[in-house]
Amino acid sequence: MSASSQCPHVDVRFHLNLAAFGDTNLRYLEISGHCQTCDQPVRFRGPHGLSPQHATVSIDGADASVPLTFGEEAYDGKARGYTMKVLR
Ligand SMILES: [Zn+2]
């Protein structure tokens, strides 16, 4: 059993960044994090890529991107984005 598998990962620090998407009103909350005790990075799960419709994760799972708008705003951009299937 590795040292990180014995860590309860209860002291996790997340980094949040609010990014804009082109010239639309869409923003993305970018999330990454790591355990303060064992320094292991958080690995997010989900479809890989970037989409205005749903949350996605980077290829290595270290970053998640959650699309958002504010209040009652409707997304004023096109449904652009991409997802990738990872073959393992
Ligand atoms: Zn840990």
PDB file of the backbone (N, CA, C, O) and the ligand in Angstrom, with CONECT records:
HET     ZN  A 101       1
ATOM      1  N   MET A   1       0.850  -1.185   0.000  1.00  0.00           N
ATOM      2  CA  MET A   1       0.000   0.000   0.000  1.00  0.00           C
ATOM      3  C   MET A   1       0.894   1.247   0.000  1.00  0.00           C
ATOM      4  O   MET A   1       1.821   1.340   0.805  1.00  0.00           O
ATOM      5  N   SER A   2       0.628   2.186  -0.880  1.00  0.00           N
ATOM      6  CA  SER A   2       1.452   3.388  -0.961  1.00  0.00           C
ATOM      7  C   SER A   2       1.112   4.364   0.159  1.00  0.00           C
ATOM      8  O   SER A   2       0.057   4.270   0.786  1.00  0.00           O
ATOM      9  N   ALA A   3       2.024   5.303   0.396  1.00  0.00           N
ATOM     10  CA  ALA A   3       1.810   6.293   1.452  1.00  0.00           C
ATOM     11  C   ALA A   3       0.572   7.134   1.172  1.00  0.00           C
ATOM     12  O   ALA A   3      -0.178   7.461   2.091  1.00  0.00           O
ATOM     13  N   SER A   4       0.353   7.487  -0.103  1.00  0.00           N
ATOM     14  CA  SER A   4      -0.789   8.345  -0.414  1.00  0.00           C
ATOM     15  C   SER A   4      -2.115   7.612  -0.227  1.00  0.00           C
ATOM     16  O   SER A   4      -3.130   8.244   0.066  1.00  0.00           O
ATOM     17  N   SER A   5      -2.121   6.268  -0.395  1.00  0.00           N
ATOM     18  CA  SER A   5      -3.375   5.543  -0.209  1.00  0.00           C
ATOM     19  C   SER A   5      -3.744   5.450   1.264  1.00  0.00           C
ATOM     20  O   SER A   5      -4.890   5.148   1.596  1.00  0.00           O
ATOM     21  N   GLN A   6      -2.777   5.707   2.160  1.00  0.00           N
ATOM     22  CA  GLN A   6      -3.066   5.686   3.590  1.00  0.00           C
ATOM     23  C   GLN A   6      -3.503   7.058   4.086  1.00  0.00           C
ATOM     24  O   GLN A   6      -4.032   7.178   5.192  1.00  0.00           O
ATOM     25  N   CYS A   7      -3.291   8.081   3.290  1.00  0.00           N
ATOM     26  CA  CYS A   7      -3.673   9.437   3.675  1.00  0.00           C
ATOM     27  C   CYS A   7      -5.180   9.577   3.554  1.00  0.00           C
ATOM     28  O   CYS A   7      -5.749   9.164   2.544  1.00  0.00           O
ATOM     29  N   PRO A   8      -5.850  10.152   4.562  1.00  0.00           N
ATOM     30  CA  PRO A   8      -7.309  10.323   4.479  1.00  0.00           C
ATOM     31  C   PRO A   8      -7.723  11.487   3.574  1.00  0.00           C
ATOM     32  O   PRO A   8      -8.915  11.675   3.328  1.00  0.00           O
ATOM     33  N   HIS A   9      -6.763  12.270   3.076  1.00  0.00           N
ATOM     34  CA  HIS A   9      -7.034  13.404   2.173  1.00  0.00           C
ATOM     35  C   HIS A   9      -8.134  14.314   2.740  1.00  0.00           C
ATOM     36  O   HIS A   9      -9.085  14.654   2.038  1.00  0.00           O
ATOM     37  N   VAL A  10      -8.001  14.697   3.985  1.00  0.00           N
ATOM     38  CA  VAL A  10      -9.002  15.578   4.602  1.00  0.00           C
ATOM     39  C   VAL A  10      -8.609  17.048   4.560  1.00  0.00           C
ATOM     40  O   VAL A  10      -9.442  17.919   4.812  1.00  0.00           O
ATOM     41  N   ASP A  11      -7.354  17.333   4.245  1.00  0.00           N
ATOM     42  CA  ASP A  11      -6.891  18.719   4.179  1.00  0.00           C
ATOM     43  C   ASP A  11      -6.536  19.032   2.728  1.00  0.00           C
ATOM     44  O   ASP A  11      -5.371  18.971   2.337  1.00  0.00           O
ATOM     45  N   VAL A  12      -7.546  19.367   1.943  1.00  0.00           N
ATOM     46  CA  VAL A  12      -7.368  19.566   0.503  1.00  0.00           C
ATOM     47  C   VAL A  12      -7.516  21.056   0.188  1.00  0.00           C
ATOM     48  O   VAL A  12      -8.464  21.710   0.622  1.00  0.00           O
ATOM     49  N   ARG A  13      -6.573  21.560  -0.564  1.00  0.00           N
ATOM     50  CA  ARG A  13      -6.631  22.959  -0.981  1.00  0.00           C
ATOM     51  C   ARG A  13      -7.010  23.000  -2.456  1.00  0.00           C
ATOM     52  O   ARG A  13      -6.398  22.334  -3.292  1.00  0.00           O
ATOM     53  N   PHE A  14      -8.045  23.805  -2.760  1.00  0.00           N
ATOM     54  CA  PHE A  14      -8.480  23.955  -4.144  1.00  0.00           C
ATOM     55  C   PHE A  14      -8.105  25.344  -4.651  1.00  0.00           C
ATOM     56  O   PHE A  14      -8.127  26.326  -3.910  1.00  0.00           O
ATOM     57  N   HIS A  15      -7.767  25.393  -5.911  1.00  0.00           N
ATOM     58  CA  HIS A  15      -7.504  26.663  -6.570  1.00  0.00           C
ATOM     59  C   HIS A  15      -8.626  26.890  -7.577  1.00  0.00           C
ATOM     60  O   HIS A  15      -8.914  26.025  -8.404  1.00  0.00           O
ATOM     61  N   LEU A  16      -9.256  28.066  -7.500  1.00  0.00           N
ATOM     62  CA  LEU A  16     -10.364  28.403  -8.394  1.00  0.00           C
ATOM     63  C   LEU A  16      -9.970  29.594  -9.255  1.00  0.00           C
ATOM     64  O   LEU A  16      -9.365  30.552  -8.775  1.00  0.00           O
ATOM     65  N   ASN A  17     -10.320  29.520 -10.523  1.00  0.00           N
ATOM     66  CA  ASN A  17     -10.062  30.630 -11.433  1.00  0.00           C
ATOM     67  C   ASN A  17     -11.290  30.840 -12.312  1.00  0.00           C
ATOM     68  O   ASN A  17     -11.834  29.882 -12.863  1.00  0.00           O
ATOM     69  N   LEU A  18     -11.723  32.081 -12.443  1.00  0.00           N
ATOM     70  CA  LEU A  18     -12.856  32.390 -13.302  1.00  0.00           C
ATOM     71  C   LEU A  18     -12.324  32.894 -14.632  1.00  0.00           C
ATOM     72  O   LEU A  18     -11.671  33.936 -14.690  1.00  0.00           O
ATOM     73  N   ALA A  19     -12.605  32.151 -15.707  1.00  0.00           N
ATOM     74  CA  ALA A  19     -12.090  32.486 -17.029  1.00  0.00           C
ATOM     75  C   ALA A  19     -13.244  32.852 -17.951  1.00  0.00           C
ATOM     76  O   ALA A  19     -14.346  32.319 -17.815  1.00  0.00           O
ATOM     77  N   ALA A  20     -12.994  33.764 -18.892  1.00  0.00           N
ATOM     78  CA  ALA A  20     -13.990  34.154 -19.880  1.00  0.00           C
ATOM     79  C   ALA A  20     -13.868  33.246 -21.098  1.00  0.00           C
ATOM     80  O   ALA A  20     -12.811  32.668 -21.354  1.00  0.00           O
ATOM     81  N   PHE A  21     -14.961  33.129 -21.842  1.00  0.00           N
ATOM     82  CA  PHE A  21     -14.970  32.305 -23.040  1.00  0.00           C
ATOM     83  C   PHE A  21     -15.215  33.188 -24.246  1.00  0.00           C
ATOM     84  O   PHE A  21     -16.360  33.511 -24.561  1.00  0.00           O
ATOM     85  N   GLY A  22     -14.144  33.583 -24.923  1.00  0.00           N
ATOM     86  CA  GLY A  22     -14.267  34.394 -26.120  1.00  0.00           C
ATOM     87  C   GLY A  22     -15.037  35.679 -25.864  1.00  0.00           C
ATOM     88  O   GLY A  22     -14.865  36.315 -24.825  1.00  0.00           O
ATOM     89  N   ASP A  23     -15.891  36.064 -26.818  1.00  0.00           N
ATOM     90  CA  ASP A  23     -16.655  37.301 -26.684  1.00  0.00           C
ATOM     91  C   ASP A  23     -18.092  37.014 -26.280  1.00  0.00           C
ATOM     92  O   ASP A  23     -18.999  37.760 -26.650  1.00  0.00           O
ATOM     93  N   THR A  24     -18.309  35.951 -25.530  1.00  0.00           N
ATOM     94  CA  THR A  24     -19.647  35.607 -25.057  1.00  0.00           C
ATOM     95  C   THR A  24     -19.780  35.979 -23.583  1.00  0.00           C
ATOM     96  O   THR A  24     -18.823  36.444 -22.963  1.00  0.00           O
ATOM     97  N   ASN A  25     -20.966  35.773 -23.030  1.00  0.00           N
ATOM     98  CA  ASN A  25     -21.168  36.013 -21.607  1.00  0.00           C
ATOM     99  C   ASN A  25     -20.836  34.774 -20.775  1.00  0.00           C
ATOM    100  O   ASN A  25     -21.041  34.765 -19.561  1.00  0.00           O
ATOM    101  N   LEU A  26     -20.331  33.744 -21.419  1.00  0.00           N
ATOM    102  CA  LEU A  26     -20.029  32.509 -20.712  1.00  0.00           C
ATOM    103  C   LEU A  26     -18.709  32.629 -19.961  1.00  0.00           C
ATOM    104  O   LEU A  26     -17.728  33.175 -20.465  1.00  0.00           O
ATOM    105  N   ARG A  27     -18.715  32.104 -18.744  1.00  0.00           N
ATOM    106  CA  ARG A  27     -17.501  32.023 -17.939  1.00  0.00           C
ATOM    107  C   ARG A  27     -17.286  30.557 -17.583  1.00  0.00           C
ATOM    108  O   ARG A  27     -18.211  29.745 -17.594  1.00  0.00           O
ATOM    109  N   TYR A  28     -16.047  30.252 -17.272  1.00  0.00           N
ATOM    110  CA  TYR A  28     -15.716  28.916 -16.786  1.00  0.00           C
ATOM    111  C   TYR A  28     -15.063  29.039 -15.431  1.00  0.00           C
ATOM    112  O   TYR A  28     -14.162  29.854 -15.231  1.00  0.00           O
ATOM    113  N   LEU A  29     -15.522  28.228 -14.504  1.00  0.00           N
ATOM    114  CA  LEU A  29     -14.833  28.096 -13.231  1.00  0.00           C
ATOM    115  C   LEU A  29     -13.842  26.954 -13.402  1.00  0.00           C
ATOM    116  O   LEU A  29     -14.233  25.801 -13.583  1.00  0.00           O
ATOM    117  N   GLU A  30     -12.570  27.282 -13.345  1.00  0.00           N
ATOM    118  CA  GLU A  30     -11.515  26.279 -13.478  1.00  0.00           C
ATOM    119  C   GLU A  30     -11.080  25.872 -12.078  1.00  0.00           C
ATOM    120  O   GLU A  30     -10.783  26.722 -11.238  1.00  0.00           O
ATOM    121  N   ILE A  31     -11.047  24.583 -11.836  1.00  0.00           N
ATOM    122  CA  ILE A  31     -10.766  24.059 -10.496  1.00  0.00           C
ATOM    123  C   ILE A  31      -9.595  23.081 -10.554  1.00  0.00           C
ATOM    124  O   ILE A  31      -9.540  22.207 -11.420  1.00  0.00           O
ATOM    125  N   SER A  32      -8.679  23.241  -9.636  1.00  0.00           N
ATOM    126  CA  SER A  32      -7.626  22.248  -9.436  1.00  0.00           C
ATOM    127  C   SER A  32      -7.390  22.164  -7.929  1.00  0.00           C
ATOM    128  O   SER A  32      -7.812  23.047  -7.183  1.00  0.00           O
ATOM    129  N   GLY A  33      -6.730  21.125  -7.491  1.00  0.00           N
ATOM    130  CA  GLY A  33      -6.498  21.003  -6.056  1.00  0.00           C
ATOM    131  C   GLY A  33      -5.497  19.925  -5.730  1.00  0.00           C
ATOM    132  O   GLY A  33      -5.179  19.070  -6.557  1.00  0.00           O
ATOM    133  N   HIS A  34      -5.006  19.981  -4.509  1.00  0.00           N
ATOM    134  CA  HIS A  34      -4.106  18.922  -4.041  1.00  0.00           C
ATOM    135  C   HIS A  34      -4.194  18.797  -2.527  1.00  0.00           C
ATOM    136  O   HIS A  34      -4.559  19.744  -1.830  1.00  0.00           O
ATOM    137  N   CYS A  35      -3.857  17.625  -2.037  1.00  0.00           N
ATOM    138  CA  CYS A  35      -3.889  17.329  -0.610  1.00  0.00           C
ATOM    139  C   CYS A  35      -2.716  18.027   0.069  1.00  0.00           C
ATOM    140  O   CYS A  35      -1.574  17.914  -0.375  1.00  0.00           O
ATOM    141  N   GLN A  36      -3.004  18.739   1.135  1.00  0.00           N
ATOM    142  CA  GLN A  36      -1.952  19.453   1.858  1.00  0.00           C
ATOM    143  C   GLN A  36      -1.051  18.503   2.648  1.00  0.00           C
ATOM    144  O   GLN A  36       0.078  18.857   2.988  1.00  0.00           O
ATOM    145  N   THR A  37      -1.541  17.313   2.936  1.00  0.00           N
ATOM    146  CA  THR A  37      -0.768  16.364   3.745  1.00  0.00           C
ATOM    147  C   THR A  37       0.190  15.540   2.888  1.00  0.00           C
ATOM    148  O   THR A  37       1.379  15.458   3.196  1.00  0.00           O
ATOM    149  N   CYS A  38      -0.314  14.930   1.820  1.00  0.00           N
ATOM    150  CA  CYS A  38       0.521  14.032   1.014  1.00  0.00           C
ATOM    151  C   CYS A  38       0.898  14.636  -0.339  1.00  0.00           C
ATOM    152  O   CYS A  38       1.663  14.033  -1.092  1.00  0.00           O
ATOM    153  N   ASP A  39       0.372  15.812  -0.651  1.00  0.00           N
ATOM    154  CA  ASP A  39       0.678  16.553  -1.876  1.00  0.00           C
ATOM    155  C   ASP A  39       0.164  15.885  -3.150  1.00  0.00           C
ATOM    156  O   ASP A  39       0.559  16.277  -4.248  1.00  0.00           O
ATOM    157  N   GLN A  40      -0.708  14.885  -3.025  1.00  0.00           N
ATOM    158  CA  GLN A  40      -1.274  14.245  -4.220  1.00  0.00           C
ATOM    159  C   GLN A  40      -2.297  15.185  -4.854  1.00  0.00           C
ATOM    160  O   GLN A  40      -3.095  15.802  -4.149  1.00  0.00           O
ATOM    161  N   PRO A  41      -2.277  15.295  -6.187  1.00  0.00           N
ATOM    162  CA  PRO A  41      -3.256  16.163  -6.843  1.00  0.00           C
ATOM    163  C   PRO A  41      -4.639  15.516  -6.874  1.00  0.00           C
ATOM    164  O   PRO A  41      -4.770  14.292  -6.908  1.00  0.00           O
ATOM    165  N   VAL A  42      -5.660  16.358  -6.863  1.00  0.00           N
ATOM    166  CA  VAL A  42      -7.029  15.892  -7.077  1.00  0.00           C
ATOM    167  C   VAL A  42      -7.137  15.460  -8.530  1.00  0.00           C
ATOM    168  O   VAL A  42      -6.637  16.155  -9.414  1.00  0.00           O
ATOM    169  N   ARG A  43      -7.774  14.337  -8.794  1.00  0.00           N
ATOM    170  CA  ARG A  43      -8.015  13.884 -10.169  1.00  0.00           C
ATOM    171  C   ARG A  43      -9.528  13.893 -10.397  1.00  0.00           C
ATOM    172  O   ARG A  43     -10.262  13.085  -9.829  1.00  0.00           O
ATOM    173  N   PHE A  44      -9.973  14.819 -11.236  1.00  0.00           N
ATOM    174  CA  PHE A  44     -11.400  14.930 -11.538  1.00  0.00           C
ATOM    175  C   PHE A  44     -11.781  13.879 -12.564  1.00  0.00           C
ATOM    176  O   PHE A  44     -10.945  13.430 -13.348  1.00  0.00           O
ATOM    177  N   ARG A  45     -13.038  13.494 -12.552  1.00  0.00           N
ATOM    178  CA  ARG A  45     -13.549  12.504 -13.483  1.00  0.00           C
ATOM    179  C   ARG A  45     -14.641  13.149 -14.334  1.00  0.00           C
ATOM    180  O   ARG A  45     -15.366  14.026 -13.862  1.00  0.00           O
ATOM    181  N   GLY A  46     -14.753  12.725 -15.554  1.00  0.00           N
ATOM    182  CA  GLY A  46     -15.785  13.257 -16.432  1.00  0.00           C
ATOM    183  C   GLY A  46     -15.279  13.292 -17.851  1.00  0.00           C
ATOM    184  O   GLY A  46     -14.161  12.854 -18.121  1.00  0.00           O
ATOM    185  N   PRO A  47     -16.087  13.808 -18.773  1.00  0.00           N
ATOM    186  CA  PRO A  47     -15.659  13.885 -20.173  1.00  0.00           C
ATOM    187  C   PRO A  47     -14.493  14.868 -20.318  1.00  0.00           C
ATOM    188  O   PRO A  47     -14.452  15.905 -19.656  1.00  0.00           O
ATOM    189  N   HIS A  48     -13.557  14.526 -21.188  1.00  0.00           N
ATOM    190  CA  HIS A  48     -12.408  15.374 -21.443  1.00  0.00           C
ATOM    191  C   HIS A  48     -12.758  16.406 -22.516  1.00  0.00           C
ATOM    192  O   HIS A  48     -13.498  16.099 -23.451  1.00  0.00           O
ATOM    193  N   GLY A  49     -12.234  17.620 -22.391  1.00  0.00           N
ATOM    194  CA  GLY A  49     -12.447  18.641 -23.397  1.00  0.00           C
ATOM    195  C   GLY A  49     -12.863  19.954 -22.766  1.00  0.00           C
ATOM    196  O   GLY A  49     -12.442  20.289 -21.659  1.00  0.00           O
ATOM    197  N   LEU A  50     -13.699  20.694 -23.487  1.00  0.00           N
ATOM    198  CA  LEU A  50     -14.228  21.968 -23.002  1.00  0.00           C
ATOM    199  C   LEU A  50     -15.577  22.157 -23.680  1.00  0.00           C
ATOM    200  O   LEU A  50     -15.681  22.034 -24.901  1.00  0.00           O
ATOM    201  N   SER A  51     -16.607  22.454 -22.902  1.00  0.00           N
ATOM    202  CA  SER A  51     -17.947  22.564 -23.455  1.00  0.00           C
ATOM    203  C   SER A  51     -18.719  23.661 -22.743  1.00  0.00           C
ATOM    204  O   SER A  51     -18.576  23.823 -21.531  1.00  0.00           O
ATOM    205  N   PRO A  52     -19.549  24.433 -23.484  1.00  0.00           N
ATOM    206  CA  PRO A  52     -20.415  25.406 -22.828  1.00  0.00           C
ATOM    207  C   PRO A  52     -21.633  24.736 -22.193  1.00  0.00           C
ATOM    208  O   PRO A  52     -22.400  25.402 -21.498  1.00  0.00           O
ATOM    209  N   GLN A  53     -21.828  23.441 -22.414  1.00  0.00           N
ATOM    210  CA  GLN A  53     -23.024  22.745 -21.953  1.00  0.00           C
ATOM    211  C   GLN A  53     -22.858  21.990 -20.641  1.00  0.00           C
ATOM    212  O   GLN A  53     -23.835  21.788 -19.919  1.00  0.00           O
ATOM    213  N   HIS A  54     -21.653  21.576 -20.326  1.00  0.00           N
ATOM    214  CA  HIS A  54     -21.460  20.747 -19.127  1.00  0.00           C
ATOM    215  C   HIS A  54     -20.004  20.810 -18.668  1.00  0.00           C
ATOM    216  O   HIS A  54     -19.123  21.270 -19.394  1.00  0.00           O
ATOM    217  N   ALA A  55     -19.782  20.345 -17.468  1.00  0.00           N
ATOM    218  CA  ALA A  55     -18.435  20.322 -16.908  1.00  0.00           C
ATOM    219  C   ALA A  55     -17.571  19.324 -17.668  1.00  0.00           C
ATOM    220  O   ALA A  55     -18.046  18.286 -18.128  1.00  0.00           O
ATOM    221  N   THR A  56     -16.295  19.662 -17.787  1.00  0.00           N
ATOM    222  CA  THR A  56     -15.336  18.790 -18.452  1.00  0.00           C
ATOM    223  C   THR A  56     -14.053  18.757 -17.626  1.00  0.00           C
ATOM    224  O   THR A  56     -13.868  19.560 -16.712  1.00  0.00           O
ATOM    225  N   VAL A  57     -13.175  17.819 -17.960  1.00  0.00           N
ATOM    226  CA  VAL A  57     -11.897  17.727 -17.261  1.00  0.00           C
ATOM    227  C   VAL A  57     -10.758  17.690 -18.281  1.00  0.00           C
ATOM    228  O   VAL A  57     -10.954  17.321 -19.439  1.00  0.00           O
ATOM    229  N   SER A  58      -9.569  18.079 -17.826  1.00  0.00           N
ATOM    230  CA  SER A  58      -8.387  18.012 -18.680  1.00  0.00           C
ATOM    231  C   SER A  58      -7.987  16.549 -18.883  1.00  0.00           C
ATOM    232  O   SER A  58      -8.454  15.664 -18.166  1.00  0.00           O
ATOM    233  N   ILE A  59      -7.133  16.312 -19.851  1.00  0.00           N
ATOM    234  CA  ILE A  59      -6.722  14.936 -20.174  1.00  0.00           C
ATOM    235  C   ILE A  59      -6.168  14.207 -18.956  1.00  0.00           C
ATOM    236  O   ILE A  59      -6.461  13.028 -18.757  1.00  0.00           O
ATOM    237  N   ASP A  60      -5.379  14.887 -18.145  1.00  0.00           N
ATOM    238  CA  ASP A  60      -4.793  14.217 -16.976  1.00  0.00           C
ATOM    239  C   ASP A  60      -5.718  14.253 -15.759  1.00  0.00           C
ATOM    240  O   ASP A  60      -5.372  13.713 -14.708  1.00  0.00           O
ATOM    241  N   GLY A  61      -6.891  14.883 -15.887  1.00  0.00           N
ATOM    242  CA  GLY A  61      -7.849  14.938 -14.785  1.00  0.00           C
ATOM    243  C   GLY A  61      -7.487  15.926 -13.693  1.00  0.00           C
ATOM    244  O   GLY A  61      -8.192  16.016 -12.688  1.00  0.00           O
ATOM    245  N   ALA A  62      -6.408  16.667 -13.866  1.00  0.00           N
ATOM    246  CA  ALA A  62      -5.956  17.585 -12.820  1.00  0.00           C
ATOM    247  C   ALA A  62      -6.765  18.881 -12.769  1.00  0.00           C
ATOM    248  O   ALA A  62      -6.734  19.586 -11.761  1.00  0.00           O
ATOM    249  N   ASP A  63      -7.481  19.198 -13.835  1.00  0.00           N
ATOM    250  CA  ASP A  63      -8.264  20.431 -13.897  1.00  0.00           C
ATOM    251  C   ASP A  63      -9.686  20.123 -14.349  1.00  0.00           C
ATOM    252  O   ASP A  63      -9.900  19.315 -15.253  1.00  0.00           O
ATOM    253  N   ALA A  64     -10.652  20.774 -13.710  1.00  0.00           N
ATOM    254  CA  ALA A  64     -12.048  20.683 -14.131  1.00  0.00           C
ATOM    255  C   ALA A  64     -12.493  22.065 -14.572  1.00  0.00           C
ATOM    256  O   ALA A  64     -12.085  23.066 -13.981  1.00  0.00           O
ATOM    257  N   SER A  65     -13.321  22.131 -15.599  1.00  0.00           N
ATOM    258  CA  SER A  65     -13.878  23.392 -16.080  1.00  0.00           C
ATOM    259  C   SER A  65     -15.394  23.303 -16.042  1.00  0.00           C
ATOM    260  O   SER A  65     -15.992  22.429 -16.670  1.00  0.00           O
ATOM    261  N   VAL A  66     -16.014  24.220 -15.296  1.00  0.00           N
ATOM    262  CA  VAL A  66     -17.465  24.227 -15.135  1.00  0.00           C
ATOM    263  C   VAL A  66     -18.013  25.491 -15.776  1.00  0.00           C
ATOM    264  O   VAL A  66     -17.731  26.586 -15.291  1.00  0.00           O
ATOM    265  N   PRO A  67     -18.802  25.373 -16.873  1.00  0.00           N
ATOM    266  CA  PRO A  67     -19.349  26.563 -17.523  1.00  0.00           C
ATOM    267  C   PRO A  67     -20.450  27.186 -16.674  1.00  0.00           C
ATOM    268  O   PRO A  67     -21.204  26.482 -16.001  1.00  0.00           O
ATOM    269  N   LEU A  68     -20.535  28.523 -16.712  1.00  0.00           N
ATOM    270  CA  LEU A  68     -21.560  29.211 -15.920  1.00  0.00           C
ATOM    271  C   LEU A  68     -21.913  30.552 -16.532  1.00  0.00           C
ATOM    272  O   LEU A  68     -21.135  31.146 -17.279  1.00  0.00           O
ATOM    273  N   THR A  69     -23.105  31.010 -16.196  1.00  0.00           N
ATOM    274  CA  THR A  69     -23.530  32.378 -16.463  1.00  0.00           C
ATOM    275  C   THR A  69     -24.045  32.918 -15.135  1.00  0.00           C
ATOM    276  O   THR A  69     -24.110  32.180 -14.152  1.00  0.00           O
ATOM    277  N   PHE A  70     -24.411  34.199 -15.094  1.00  0.00           N
ATOM    278  CA  PHE A  70     -24.871  34.807 -13.852  1.00  0.00           C
ATOM    279  C   PHE A  70     -26.373  35.068 -13.892  1.00  0.00           C
ATOM    280  O   PHE A  70     -26.931  35.406 -14.936  1.00  0.00           O
ATOM    281  N   GLY A  71     -27.017  34.905 -12.738  1.00  0.00           N
ATOM    282  CA  GLY A  71     -28.435  35.220 -12.590  1.00  0.00           C
ATOM    283  C   GLY A  71     -29.294  34.534 -13.632  1.00  0.00           C
ATOM    284  O   GLY A  71     -29.190  33.325 -13.838  1.00  0.00           O
ATOM    285  N   GLU A  72     -30.147  35.313 -14.290  1.00  0.00           N
ATOM    286  CA  GLU A  72     -31.081  34.775 -15.275  1.00  0.00           C
ATOM    287  C   GLU A  72     -30.533  34.858 -16.700  1.00  0.00           C
ATOM    288  O   GLU A  72     -31.264  34.617 -17.661  1.00  0.00           O
ATOM    289  N   GLU A  73     -29.267  35.192 -16.839  1.00  0.00           N
ATOM    290  CA  GLU A  73     -28.667  35.290 -18.170  1.00  0.00           C
ATOM    291  C   GLU A  73     -28.787  33.980 -18.922  1.00  0.00           C
ATOM    292  O   GLU A  73     -28.654  32.900 -18.348  1.00  0.00           O
ATOM    293  N   ALA A  74     -29.041  34.093 -20.213  1.00  0.00           N
ATOM    294  CA  ALA A  74     -28.966  32.933 -21.097  1.00  0.00           C
ATOM    295  C   ALA A  74     -27.625  33.002 -21.809  1.00  0.00           C
ATOM    296  O   ALA A  74     -27.115  34.092 -22.067  1.00  0.00           O
ATOM    297  N   TYR A  75     -27.065  31.878 -22.119  1.00  0.00           N
ATOM    298  CA  TYR A  75     -25.796  31.835 -22.845  1.00  0.00           C
ATOM    299  C   TYR A  75     -25.996  32.459 -24.221  1.00  0.00           C
ATOM    300  O   TYR A  75     -26.866  32.010 -24.968  1.00  0.00           O
ATOM    301  N   ASP A  76     -25.215  33.483 -24.581  1.00  0.00           N
ATOM    302  CA  ASP A  76     -25.426  34.192 -25.850  1.00  0.00           C
ATOM    303  C   ASP A  76     -24.447  33.752 -26.943  1.00  0.00           C
ATOM    304  O   ASP A  76     -24.369  34.390 -27.994  1.00  0.00           O
ATOM    305  N   GLY A  77     -23.723  32.704 -26.714  1.00  0.00           N
ATOM    306  CA  GLY A  77     -22.773  32.228 -27.713  1.00  0.00           C
ATOM    307  C   GLY A  77     -23.295  30.996 -28.431  1.00  0.00           C
ATOM    308  O   GLY A  77     -24.418  30.549 -28.198  1.00  0.00           O
ATOM    309  N   LYS A  78     -22.476  30.466 -29.292  1.00  0.00           N
ATOM    310  CA  LYS A  78     -22.828  29.244 -30.010  1.00  0.00           C
ATOM    311  C   LYS A  78     -22.385  28.041 -29.184  1.00  0.00           C
ATOM    312  O   LYS A  78     -21.553  28.148 -28.284  1.00  0.00           O
ATOM    313  N   ALA A  79     -22.957  26.917 -29.511  1.00  0.00           N
ATOM    314  CA  ALA A  79     -22.656  25.702 -28.762  1.00  0.00           C
ATOM    315  C   ALA A  79     -21.323  25.115 -29.205  1.00  0.00           C
ATOM    316  O   ALA A  79     -21.253  23.971 -29.656  1.00  0.00           O
ATOM    317  N   ARG A  80     -20.274  25.906 -29.073  1.00  0.00           N
ATOM    318  CA  ARG A  80     -18.950  25.446 -29.466  1.00  0.00           C
ATOM    319  C   ARG A  80     -18.270  24.766 -28.293  1.00  0.00           C
ATOM    320  O   ARG A  80     -18.596  24.992 -27.128  1.00  0.00           O
ATOM    321  N   GLY A  81     -17.342  23.950 -28.639  1.00  0.00           N
ATOM    322  CA  GLY A  81     -16.594  23.246 -27.624  1.00  0.00           C
ATOM    323  C   GLY A  81     -16.133  21.932 -28.196  1.00  0.00           C
ATOM    324  O   GLY A  81     -16.328  21.677 -29.384  1.00  0.00           O
ATOM    325  N   TYR A  82     -15.542  21.111 -27.406  1.00  0.00           N
ATOM    326  CA  TYR A  82     -15.091  19.817 -27.889  1.00  0.00           C
ATOM    327  C   TYR A  82     -14.993  18.852 -26.722  1.00  0.00           C
ATOM    328  O   TYR A  82     -14.763  19.259 -25.583  1.00  0.00           O
ATOM    329  N   THR A  83     -15.162  17.622 -27.002  1.00  0.00           N
ATOM    330  CA  THR A  83     -14.888  16.585 -26.012  1.00  0.00           C
ATOM    331  C   THR A  83     -14.046  15.532 -26.708  1.00  0.00           C
ATOM    332  O   THR A  83     -14.102  15.375 -27.928  1.00  0.00           O
ATOM    333  N   MET A  84     -13.282  14.828 -25.929  1.00  0.00           N
ATOM    334  CA  MET A  84     -12.384  13.814 -26.468  1.00  0.00           C
ATOM    335  C   MET A  84     -12.609  12.504 -25.752  1.00  0.00           C
ATOM    336  O   MET A  84     -12.817  12.476 -24.539  1.00  0.00           O
ATOM    337  N   LYS A  85     -12.568  11.436 -26.491  1.00  0.00           N
ATOM    338  CA  LYS A  85     -12.638  10.115 -25.885  1.00  0.00           C
ATOM    339  C   LYS A  85     -11.211   9.624 -25.694  1.00  0.00           C
ATOM    340  O   LYS A  85     -10.411   9.630 -26.629  1.00  0.00           O
ATOM    341  N   VAL A  86     -10.907   9.208 -24.498  1.00  0.00           N
ATOM    342  CA  VAL A  86      -9.567   8.710 -24.211  1.00  0.00           C
ATOM    343  C   VAL A  86      -9.603   7.180 -24.254  1.00  0.00           C
ATOM    344  O   VAL A  86     -10.374   6.540 -23.540  1.00  0.00           O
ATOM    345  N   LEU A  87      -8.757   6.621 -25.102  1.00  0.00           N
ATOM    346  CA  LEU A  87      -8.664   5.176 -25.221  1.00  0.00           C
ATOM    347  C   LEU A  87      -7.612   4.686 -24.251  1.00  0.00           C
ATOM    348  O   LEU A  87      -6.495   5.202 -24.240  1.00  0.00           O
ATOM    349  N   ARG A  88      -7.943   3.711 -23.446  1.00  0.00           N
ATOM    350  CA  ARG A  88      -6.980   3.188 -22.464  1.00  0.00           C
ATOM    351  C   ARG A  88      -6.704   1.732 -22.722  1.00  0.00           C
ATOM    352  O   ARG A  88      -5.920   1.114 -22.001  1.00  0.00           O
TER     353      ARG A  88
HETATM  354 ZN    ZN A 101      -3.532  13.133   1.126  1.00  0.00          ZN2+
END
